[in-house]
């Protein structure tokens, strides 16, 4: 092998996760030599790109899948919703710190106050939403949540949900004003800009094609320049693989035991989008509803305000699509190439025990554009086809993992996979993903920099005041944190 450049940290993938981890490390230990490798021609072009995700600051304010209904008609358990909200508050606090220290630019370039709503139809879902509201209204991080079954009230909150609606079926909605619309691409690019100005080499058109452990437990990395086809070799003490669906491929190449048995289930998506200012002006909210039976969480229908480069638009969807790529710019061979003896049983078990998901995906694939538009009209009765265009969204890869009882399970969420010695760590999964990047990267720091993490806690607490505590345990602290970050991020 050619002589290799030696570095401390290699970040694989030019998205929000690598940008967040790189920023933490540069702030906590500035002398580290860090390099970033992104296979595409720029950063934030995959899942972090604003048009490849809904931009929802996932805080469980409106997403029903974080709070499933109880089986006995009692109040649903808010524990997971509260935990997701706690994680998002870490992001709000960290972004506030970065704004105050001029690492992130003006808040309006990446985050905007946008009410989060849930809208349901039919007696069963109305009953559930009412009980969900009762369970959440006393939670400190959900302070100010409102509930209504009155069409006039709902029309005041979101006119497009009611305009043209003639059905007599029961409807209900919740609204909470502390919600946000987030441009994760803008955050990613601003963080990489900061890192580049502070000695971090950010390589684009640079694909990591192989990872081999050295005798000292460092990692020999092979990098191909996709523009020139030249190859570079380097050695890094620590590697983070934050490459979306691509992460599985590289973790498998690394050969670490911790990655064995994992697979990923890729699901693509499409949006309907309008930029018509007359329509956009009538809707300022992110409105989520119930998922179809068998639908994965990222396919929950929602009508969203998006603000990208200062310009508002509306998105509706997403509509699931099926292809075997692990990334939007991936290969059709990604899924078959990921099969290994260790993950074959989990893959088969998931296929055999998730018939409703398969049925849902087949149904989505059979939908024509006009049928997809009908789904929008169920949400927004006054919608006209000529105002909307159908666009491809990002590709998501859900985690498949071994299960001692079922053989394998499909896990919704994110999972950090770290080698026992902490020398390599990678991230698999999807929603809530980017919204909880700070929480996830704190896990990576704790696992992979264990000897230094305890000495970093004081500094981390300055960046993230609620670090190590739960805001939901203290209503005064929760209110103070929400107010403080709202002020810094101009969310009032």
Secondary structure as GFF3:
##gff-version 3
##sequence-region A 1 492
A	DSSP	beta_strand	5	12	.	.	.	ID=ss1
A	DSSP	alpha_helix	16	28	.	.	.	ID=ss2
A	DSSP	beta_strand	34	37	.	.	.	ID=ss3
A	DSSP	three_ten_helix	64	66	.	.	.	ID=ss4
A	DSSP	alpha_helix	79	100	.	.	.	ID=ss5
A	DSSP	three_ten_helix	107	109	.	.	.	ID=ss6
A	DSSP	beta_strand	111	113	.	.	.	ID=ss7
A	DSSP	beta_strand	116	121	.	.	.	ID=ss8
A	DSSP	alpha_helix	123	136	.	.	.	ID=ss9
A	DSSP	three_ten_helix	140	142	.	.	.	ID=ss10
A	DSSP	beta_strand	146	148	.	.	.	ID=ss11
A	DSSP	alpha_helix	151	157	.	.	.	ID=ss12
A	DSSP	alpha_helix	159	162	.	.	.	ID=ss13
A	DSSP	beta_strand	171	176	.	.	.	ID=ss14
A	DSSP	beta_strand	180	182	.	.	.	ID=ss15
A	DSSP	alpha_helix	184	197	.	.	.	ID=ss16
A	DSSP	beta_strand	201	203	.	.	.	ID=ss17
A	DSSP	beta_strand	206	213	.	.	.	ID=ss18
A	DSSP	beta_strand	219	225	.	.	.	ID=ss19
A	DSSP	beta_strand	231	241	.	.	.	ID=ss20
A	DSSP	alpha_helix	246	254	.	.	.	ID=ss21
A	DSSP	three_ten_helix	257	259	.	.	.	ID=ss22
A	DSSP	beta_strand	263	274	.	.	.	ID=ss23
A	DSSP	alpha_helix	277	280	.	.	.	ID=ss24
A	DSSP	beta_strand	286	288	.	.	.	ID=ss25
A	DSSP	three_ten_helix	297	299	.	.	.	ID=ss26
A	DSSP	beta_strand	302	308	.	.	.	ID=ss27
A	DSSP	beta_strand	311	321	.	.	.	ID=ss28
A	DSSP	alpha_helix	334	337	.	.	.	ID=ss29
A	DSSP	alpha_helix	341	353	.	.	.	ID=ss30
A	DSSP	alpha_helix	355	366	.	.	.	ID=ss31
A	DSSP	alpha_helix	369	379	.	.	.	ID=ss32
A	DSSP	three_ten_helix	385	387	.	.	.	ID=ss33
A	DSSP	beta_strand	389	392	.	.	.	ID=ss34
A	DSSP	beta_strand	396	403	.	.	.	ID=ss35
A	DSSP	beta_strand	407	411	.	.	.	ID=ss36
A	DSSP	beta_strand	414	418	.	.	.	ID=ss37
A	DSSP	beta_strand	424	429	.	.	.	ID=ss38
A	DSSP	three_ten_helix	433	436	.	.	.	ID=ss39
A	DSSP	alpha_helix	437	448	.	.	.	ID=ss40
A	DSSP	alpha_helix	450	463	.	.	.	ID=ss41
A	DSSP	three_ten_helix	471	473	.	.	.	ID=ss42
A	DSSP	alpha_helix	475	488	.	.	.	ID=ss43
###
